[in-house]
Amino acid sequence: MKNAMAVAFTLCIPILLLGCNPKMGLVVVDTNPQQAMVYVNQTKVGETPVTFELDMRRPVTLKILKEGYVPETELLDVEWVRREYREGRYTAGDYVIQGKMQGGFEVRTKRDLVEDANTRKLRGVDEENARRLQDFTTWCNSMVGKDYHDVVNRLGLPGETIEMPNGNKTMIFNQGFQESKPKFETDPSGTVIRWTL
């Protein structure tokens, strides 16, 4: 009997809290990553983390937008507040609401935004480019100390050789990594001493 009463009391807490107590409160929205734009009923309220007032008697539509991420939209109403309460994100207390200190609630919610397909694709391309650049950089570093004929033979690319006043030569190749063209500088004997993109 005591267990049944305890269970009934536990189940009634949200109803008591949300049914009879504060109807007005604060919603704190944060996102990962931050600086997502938050709209309430199509009115911009700011970038995350952001706080706004909520009257549970007047449901609103929350929309979260961030370039490169899937938009999120959710109806904030009594049921939403109850779910947040069950998740442990609801706190009753005194808050400044409508410009004055009064009994109310605060709901703190955080969303992990999901990258959209284009962003995932671009990130994949960027990761591939970074790997290719690393491979190319490693190869160019391995050419330092070698004879410039090795560089020409290994690249297999046409290039231009510029004679420098100090006797060094700079070889500029027509292709490299993306738009960059590798430049290998040699000493007078033809040994590669440095390179740049």
C-alpha positions as CSV (number, residue, x, y, z in Angstrom):
1,M,0.0,0.0,0.0
2,K,2.8,2.4,0.9
3,N,4.6,1.6,-2.3
4,A,1.5,2.2,-4.4
5,M,1.0,5.6,-2.7
6,A,4.7,6.5,-3.3
7,V,4.4,5.6,-7.0
8,A,1.2,7.6,-7.4
9,F,2.8,10.6,-5.6
10,T,5.8,10.4,-7.9
11,L,3.7,10.2,-11.0
12,C,1.6,13.2,-9.8
13,I,4.6,15.5,-9.3
14,P,4.8,16.7,-12.9
15,I,1.1,17.2,-13.0
16,L,1.2,19.2,-9.8
17,L,4.2,21.2,-10.9
18,L,3.1,21.9,-14.4
19,G,-0.7,21.8,-13.9
20,C,-1.1,24.2,-11.0
21,N,2.2,26.0,-10.7
22,P,4.0,28.4,-13.0
23,K,2.8,28.8,-16.5
24,M,5.5,31.4,-17.3
25,G,9.2,30.6,-17.5
26,L,12.5,30.8,-19.2
27,V,13.9,28.6,-21.9
28,V,17.7,28.5,-22.3
29,V,18.7,26.9,-25.7
30,D,22.3,25.9,-26.4
31,T,23.7,24.0,-29.3
32,N,26.8,22.1,-30.3
33,P,28.3,23.8,-32.2
34,Q,27.2,27.2,-30.8
35,Q,26.2,30.4,-32.6
36,A,23.2,28.8,-34.3
37,M,20.4,31.3,-34.9
38,V,17.2,30.7,-32.9
39,Y,13.7,31.7,-34.0
40,V,10.5,31.6,-31.9
41,N,7.4,31.8,-34.1
42,Q,9.7,33.1,-37.0
43,T,11.0,35.9,-34.8
44,K,14.8,35.9,-34.4
45,V,15.7,35.8,-30.7
46,G,19.5,35.4,-31.0
47,E,22.4,33.0,-31.4
48,T,23.0,30.1,-29.1
49,P,23.3,30.1,-26.2
50,V,20.1,32.2,-25.9
51,T,17.4,32.7,-23.3
52,F,13.7,33.6,-24.0
53,E,10.4,33.6,-22.1
54,L,7.8,30.9,-22.6
55,D,4.1,31.0,-21.6
56,M,3.0,27.3,-21.6
57,R,-0.6,28.4,-22.3
58,R,0.6,29.8,-25.7
59,P,2.6,27.2,-27.6
60,V,5.4,28.5,-29.9
61,T,7.5,27.0,-32.7
62,L,11.2,26.9,-32.0
63,K,13.5,26.8,-35.0
64,I,17.3,26.4,-34.9
65,L,19.3,27.3,-38.0
66,K,23.1,27.1,-38.7
67,E,24.7,27.1,-42.0
68,G,26.0,23.6,-42.9
69,Y,23.6,21.9,-40.4
70,V,20.2,20.3,-40.7
71,P,17.5,22.8,-39.4
72,E,15.7,21.8,-36.2
73,T,12.0,22.7,-35.6
74,E,10.0,21.8,-32.5
75,L,6.7,22.8,-30.9
76,L,7.2,24.2,-27.3
77,D,4.0,23.6,-25.3
78,V,3.0,22.0,-22.0
79,E,3.9,18.5,-23.3
80,W,7.3,19.7,-24.3
81,V,7.9,21.2,-20.8
82,R,6.7,17.9,-19.2
83,R,9.2,16.0,-21.3
84,E,12.0,18.4,-20.3
85,Y,11.0,17.9,-16.7
86,R,11.2,14.1,-17.0
87,E,14.7,14.6,-18.5
88,G,15.8,16.6,-15.6
89,R,16.1,19.9,-17.4
90,Y,13.3,21.7,-15.6
91,T,13.8,23.8,-12.5
92,A,11.1,25.7,-10.6
93,G,12.1,28.9,-8.8
94,D,12.1,32.7,-8.8
95,Y,13.2,34.2,-12.1
96,V,13.0,37.6,-13.8
97,I,10.0,37.1,-16.1
98,Q,8.3,40.0,-17.9
99,G,10.6,42.4,-16.2
100,K,9.9,41.4,-12.6
101,M,11.0,38.7,-10.2
102,Q,8.3,36.0,-9.9
103,G,7.8,32.3,-9.4
104,G,8.4,30.5,-12.6
105,F,10.5,27.8,-14.2
106,E,13.6,27.4,-16.3
107,V,14.2,24.8,-18.9
108,R,17.8,24.3,-20.1
109,T,18.1,22.3,-23.3
110,K,21.1,21.6,-25.5
111,R,21.0,20.3,-29.1
112,D,23.7,18.5,-30.9
113,L,23.3,19.8,-34.5
114,V,23.7,17.3,-37.4
115,E,25.8,18.3,-40.4
116,D,23.9,18.4,-43.6
117,A,24.9,16.2,-46.6
118,N,26.7,18.9,-48.4
119,T,28.8,19.8,-45.4
120,R,29.7,16.1,-44.8
121,K,30.7,15.8,-48.4
122,L,32.8,19.0,-48.4
123,R,34.4,17.9,-45.1
124,G,35.3,14.6,-46.7
125,V,36.9,16.5,-49.6
126,D,38.8,18.7,-47.2
127,E,40.1,15.7,-45.3
128,E,41.2,14.0,-48.6
129,N,42.9,17.2,-49.7
130,A,44.7,17.5,-46.4
131,R,45.9,13.9,-46.7
132,R,47.1,14.5,-50.3
133,L,48.9,17.7,-49.3
134,Q,50.6,15.9,-46.5
135,D,51.7,13.1,-48.9
136,F,52.9,15.7,-51.4
137,T,54.8,17.7,-48.7
138,T,56.4,14.5,-47.4
139,W,57.5,13.6,-51.0
140,C,58.9,17.2,-51.6
141,N,60.8,17.0,-48.3
142,S,62.4,13.7,-49.4
143,M,63.8,15.5,-52.5
144,V,65.9,17.9,-50.4
145,G,69.6,16.8,-50.7
146,K,68.9,14.9,-54.0
147,D,70.1,15.8,-57.4
148,Y,67.6,17.9,-59.3
149,H,67.5,15.3,-62.1
150,D,65.9,12.9,-59.6
151,V,63.2,15.5,-59.0
152,V,62.6,16.0,-62.7
153,N,62.5,12.2,-63.3
154,R,60.2,11.5,-60.4
155,L,57.7,14.3,-61.1
156,G,57.8,13.5,-64.8
157,L,56.5,17.0,-65.4
158,P,57.7,19.8,-67.6
159,G,59.2,22.6,-65.7
160,E,61.1,25.9,-66.0
161,T,64.6,26.4,-64.6
162,I,65.7,29.9,-63.5
163,E,69.3,30.7,-63.0
164,M,69.9,32.8,-59.9
165,P,72.8,35.4,-59.5
166,N,74.4,33.3,-56.7
167,G,74.7,30.3,-59.0
168,N,71.7,28.5,-57.5
169,K,68.9,27.4,-59.8
170,T,65.1,27.4,-59.1
171,M,63.0,24.8,-60.9
172,I,59.3,25.6,-61.2
173,F,57.0,22.8,-62.2
174,N,53.7,23.3,-64.0
175,Q,51.8,21.1,-61.6
176,G,51.8,20.3,-57.9
177,F,49.1,20.2,-55.3
178,Q,45.9,21.8,-56.6
179,E,46.8,25.3,-58.0
180,S,50.2,25.4,-56.3
181,K,53.3,24.8,-58.3
182,P,56.3,23.4,-56.5
183,K,59.6,25.3,-56.7
184,F,62.8,23.5,-55.9
185,E,66.0,25.5,-55.4
186,T,69.3,23.9,-56.1
187,D,72.9,24.8,-55.3
188,P,75.4,25.3,-58.2
189,S,76.1,21.6,-58.2
190,G,72.4,20.8,-58.8
191,T,71.6,19.5,-55.3
192,V,68.1,20.4,-54.1
193,I,68.5,22.7,-51.0
194,R,64.9,23.8,-50.4
195,W,61.4,23.8,-51.9
196,T,58.2,25.8,-51.7
197,L,54.7,25.7,-53.1
